Amino acid sequence: MVVEFVLNGHCIETAARKRYEQIVLELLKRDDEKLERELEFITEFLKKADFGELRRMGFDGSRKIRVRVKKVDGKFIVEEL
């Protein structure tokens, strides 16, 4: 799975938490397997990612960028688009 975020005035951790909250609200309204998979992915990302390091790498929201998060061989990879 791949998830994309726009960082603009907030860091990648905040973007992930906001998306998590959006998905939870949407799932309260309807069942959606794709959203459930995305929620699981984001939950794991929030638990395992080193957000301090990601912020140091430039994913701190100081400039507007789009980022992609994917999991490769059990590790989360974050890249700017």
N, CA and C of each residue as an Amber inpcrd file, in Angstrom:
protein
   243
   0.8430000  -1.1900000   0.0000000   0.0000000   0.0000000   0.0000000
   0.8790000   1.2410000   0.0000000   0.3730000   2.2720000  -0.6190000
   1.0470000   3.5660000  -0.6740000   0.0500000   4.6240000  -0.2210000
   0.5170000   5.5400000   0.6350000  -0.3240000   6.6320000   1.1130000
   0.4150000   7.9350000   0.8200000  -0.3170000   8.9380000   0.3710000
   0.2770000  10.2420000   0.0850000  -0.2870000  11.2930000   1.0280000
   0.5780000  12.2310000   1.3960000   0.2000000  13.3460000   2.2590000
   0.7230000  14.6360000   1.6440000   0.0390000  15.7400000   1.9330000
   0.5400000  17.0650000   1.5980000   0.9770000  17.7040000   2.9070000
   2.2410000  18.1180000   2.9470000   2.7670000  18.7990000   4.1240000
   2.7990000  20.2810000   3.8050000   2.0760000  21.0480000   4.5950000
   1.9960000  22.4840000   4.3700000   1.6850000  23.1410000   5.7030000
   2.7230000  23.5040000   6.4260000   2.5200000  24.1240000   7.7260000
   2.3840000  23.1140000   8.8510000   2.4990000  21.8180000   8.5370000
   2.4950000  20.7830000   9.5680000   3.3600000  19.6140000   9.1020000
   3.9130000  18.9140000  10.0570000   4.8590000  17.8360000   9.7540000
   4.1310000  16.5630000   9.3110000   4.9150000  15.5860000   8.9210000
   4.3690000  14.3300000   8.4260000   3.5850000  13.5870000   9.5070000
   4.0060000  13.7030000  10.7620000   3.2720000  13.0340000  11.8410000
   1.8740000  13.6210000  11.9720000   1.7700000  14.9320000  11.9270000
   0.4700000  15.5940000  12.0220000  -0.4010000  15.2370000  10.8210000
   0.1880000  15.1880000   9.6390000  -0.5650000  14.8120000   8.4410000
  -1.1210000  13.3960000   8.5800000  -0.3030000  12.4830000   9.0900000
  -0.7470000  11.0960000   9.2680000  -1.8600000  11.0160000  10.3150000
  -1.7150000  11.7590000  11.4020000  -2.7490000  11.7480000  12.4460000
  -4.0720000  12.3300000  11.9340000  -3.9970000  13.3980000  11.1410000
  -5.2160000  13.9880000  10.5670000  -5.9050000  13.0050000   9.6280000
  -5.1200000  12.3160000   8.8030000  -5.7020000  11.3360000   7.8840000
  -6.3110000  10.1840000   8.6530000  -5.6460000   9.7630000   9.7120000
  -6.1670000   8.7020000  10.5840000  -7.5510000   9.0950000  11.1030000
  -7.6640000  10.3140000  11.6110000  -8.9390000  10.7930000  12.1470000
 -10.0140000  10.8550000  11.0670000  -9.6520000  11.3010000   9.8680000
 -10.6140000  11.3550000   8.7570000 -11.1390000   9.9600000   8.4230000
 -10.2350000   9.0040000   8.3870000 -10.6380000   7.6340000   8.0410000
 -11.5570000   7.0630000   9.1050000 -11.2260000   7.2730000  10.3760000
 -12.0720000   6.7610000  11.4590000 -13.4790000   7.3320000  11.3460000
 -13.5900000   8.6270000  11.1020000 -14.9090000   9.2490000  10.9590000
 -15.6630000   8.6700000   9.7740000 -14.9770000   8.4570000   8.6790000
 -15.6230000   7.8940000   7.4930000 -16.0760000   6.4530000   7.7440000
 -15.2560000   5.6740000   8.4430000 -15.6170000   4.2820000   8.7220000
 -16.7880000   4.1660000   9.6970000 -17.0180000   5.1890000  10.4960000
 -18.1940000   5.1940000  11.3710000 -19.4780000   5.3290000  10.5480000
 -19.3560000   5.9190000   9.3650000 -20.5110000   6.1220000   8.4990000
 -20.7730000   4.9360000   7.5810000 -19.6990000   4.2530000   7.1720000
 -19.8660000   3.1640000   6.2030000 -18.6880000   2.1960000   6.2820000
 -18.9440000   0.9600000   5.8900000 -17.8810000  -0.0380000   5.7860000
 -17.1620000   0.1360000   4.4680000 -15.8440000   0.0640000   4.5180000
 -15.0490000   0.2070000   3.3030000 -13.7210000  -0.5030000   3.5340000
 -13.5240000  -1.6150000   2.8350000 -12.3160000  -2.4170000   3.0390000
 -11.0440000  -1.6450000   2.6930000 -11.1030000  -0.8350000   1.6540000
  -9.9210000  -0.0570000   1.2680000  -9.5430000   0.9190000   2.3840000
 -10.5380000   1.5980000   2.9460000 -10.2620000   2.5180000   4.0490000
  -9.7440000   1.7700000   5.2800000 -10.2630000   0.5840000   5.5290000
  -9.7890000  -0.2080000   6.6580000  -8.3210000  -0.5840000   6.4820000
  -7.9240000  -0.9450000   5.2790000  -6.5200000  -1.2760000   5.0110000
  -5.6350000  -0.0370000   5.1760000  -6.1210000   1.1060000   4.6840000
  -5.3600000   2.3470000   4.8390000  -5.2150000   2.7100000   6.3180000
  -6.2760000   2.5130000   7.0840000  -6.2240000   2.7920000   8.5210000
  -5.1880000   1.9120000   9.2070000  -5.1570000   0.6420000   8.8650000
  -4.1570000  -0.2670000   9.4420000  -2.7450000   0.1780000   9.0730000
  -2.5480000   0.5690000   7.8320000  -1.2410000   1.0260000   7.3680000
  -0.8070000   2.2730000   8.1420000  -1.6920000   3.2500000   8.2460000
  -1.3570000   4.4970000   8.9330000  -1.1340000   4.2480000  10.4240000
  -1.9260000   3.3700000  11.0210000  -1.7400000   3.0450000  12.4350000
  -0.3500000   2.4720000  12.6710000   0.0560000   1.5460000  11.8350000
   1.3910000   0.9580000  11.9700000   2.4770000   2.0070000  11.7310000
   2.2730000   2.8620000  10.7430000   3.2260000   3.9350000  10.4610000
   3.3650000   4.8470000  11.6790000   2.2440000   5.2290000  12.2820000
   2.2870000   6.0980000  13.4580000   3.0110000   5.4420000  14.6320000
   2.8880000   4.1390000  14.7570000   3.5350000   3.4220000  15.8590000
   5.0320000   3.2240000  15.6410000   5.4510000   3.0170000  14.3910000
   6.8150000   2.5810000  14.1280000   7.7630000   3.6380000  13.5580000
   7.2360000   4.6790000  12.9660000   8.0970000   5.6590000  12.3020000
   8.8670000   6.5020000  13.3170000  10.0630000   6.8930000  12.9340000
  10.8940000   7.8000000  13.7250000  10.6100000   9.2150000  13.2290000
   9.6180000   9.8490000  13.8280000   9.1670000  11.1440000  13.3250000
  10.1910000  12.2470000  13.5560000  10.9710000  12.1380000  14.6030000
  12.0440000  13.1160000  14.8020000  13.0160000  13.0900000  13.6440000
  13.3930000  11.9070000  13.2270000  14.3060000  11.7610000  12.0900000
  13.6410000  12.2400000  10.7990000  12.3800000  11.9050000  10.5980000
  11.6780000  12.3520000   9.3930000  11.5970000  13.8750000   9.3360000
  11.3640000  14.5110000  10.4720000  11.3370000  15.9790000  10.4880000
  12.7220000  16.5420000  10.1440000  13.7790000  15.9200000  10.6780000
  15.1370000  16.3640000  10.3580000  15.4550000  16.1850000   8.8680000
  14.8140000  15.2130000   8.2410000  15.0360000  14.9490000   6.8180000
  14.2700000  15.9350000   5.9230000  13.4980000  16.8460000   6.5170000
  12.7930000  17.8600000   5.7380000  11.3010000  17.6590000   5.6350000
  10.7770000  16.6280000   6.3030000   9.3330000  16.3760000   6.2780000
   8.6730000  17.0420000   7.4920000   9.0460000  18.3160000   7.7020000
   8.6370000  19.0560000   8.8860000   7.5380000  20.0790000   8.6270000
   7.1020000  20.1840000   7.3840000   6.0240000  21.1120000   7.0540000
   6.4770000  22.5420000   6.8530000   7.7780000  22.7730000   6.8380000
   8.2700000  24.1390000   6.6600000   8.0810000  24.6440000   5.2290000
   7.8160000  23.7130000   4.3200000   7.5140000  24.0790000   2.9260000
   6.4390000  23.1310000   2.4220000   5.6880000  23.5800000   1.4470000
   4.6030000  22.7520000   0.9200000   5.1820000  21.6860000  -0.0100000
   4.9760000  20.4230000   0.3620000   5.4250000  19.3120000  -0.4740000
   4.4150000  18.1700000  -0.3770000   4.4370000  17.3310000  -1.4010000
   3.6760000  16.0760000  -1.3680000   4.6600000  14.9660000  -1.0790000
   4.2480000  14.0510000  -0.2180000   5.1040000  12.9220000   0.1110000
   4.3360000  11.6230000  -0.0660000   5.0920000  10.5710000  -0.3190000
   4.5350000   9.2330000  -0.4590000   5.1600000   8.3670000   0.6250000
   4.3240000   7.5820000   1.2870000   4.7920000   6.6250000   2.2870000
   4.4540000   5.2320000   1.7770000   5.4540000   4.3700000   1.7640000
   5.2320000   2.9870000   1.3650000   6.0390000   2.0910000   2.2880000
   5.7280000   0.8150000   2.2590000   6.4170000  -0.1510000   3.1060000
   7.1560000  -1.1330000   2.1950000   8.4580000  -1.2390000   2.4150000
   9.2970000  -2.1270000   1.6280000  10.0960000  -2.9950000   2.5880000
   9.9480000  -4.2910000   2.4530000  10.6660000  -5.2490000   3.3170000
  10.4780000  -4.9260000   4.8010000   9.2650000  -4.5550000   5.1660000
   8.9410000  -4.2930000   6.5620000   9.3290000  -2.9120000   7.0610000
   9.9480000  -2.0890000   6.2210000  10.3560000  -0.7420000   6.6250000
   9.5340000   0.2870000   5.8690000   9.2050000   1.3650000   6.5630000
   8.4750000   2.4520000   5.9230000   9.4700000   3.3660000   5.1990000
   9.1300000   3.6790000   3.9670000   9.9400000   4.5630000   3.1350000
   9.1060000   5.8080000   2.8530000   9.6970000   6.9750000   3.0920000
   9.0200000   8.2470000   2.8270000   9.8210000   8.9590000   1.7560000
   9.1260000   9.4080000   0.7170000   9.8100000  10.1050000  -0.3600000
   8.9910000  11.3000000  -0.8230000   9.7070000  12.3330000  -1.2020000
   9.0530000  13.5370000  -1.7220000   8.6560000  13.2970000  -3.1700000
   7.4880000  13.7820000  -3.5310000   7.0160000  13.6460000  -4.9200000
   7.3030000  14.9130000  -5.7120000
